[in-house]
Amino acid sequence: MVGIATGWEGSRRREELPPNWPTLRAQVIERDHGLCQWRMSDGSICAEDGTDVDHIRDRDDHRLRNLQLLCSWHHDRKTAREANAAKPRFSPRRPREIHPGLL
């Protein structure tokens, strides 16, 4: 479809994946029975259809124990949370101002 962006658009992430990624992806899908493995607050798993193979911790560790199947909803939220955590808290170009009440 024209005009619809995907999560991979503009990304070089695929180039960082190992040559056997399709095999690893298939193994994760089979191991996780095609279901999202996101842990809910009550300890159960989401169990929606899994669509995205996710790196649990290190994005360069492609061992099966570091991979899980997630639905796109949970994968998007996990990715956004990790991206926000990696952003600098304050702009490095502007010094932090002292609160007026402390002057």
Protein Blocks (a to p, Z undefined) as FASTA:
>chain_A
ZZiacfkgopaklmmpcfklmmmmmmmmmmnnopafbdcfkopafkiacfbdcdfklmkb
ccfklgccddfklmmmmmmmmmmmmpcfbdfkbccdddfklZZ
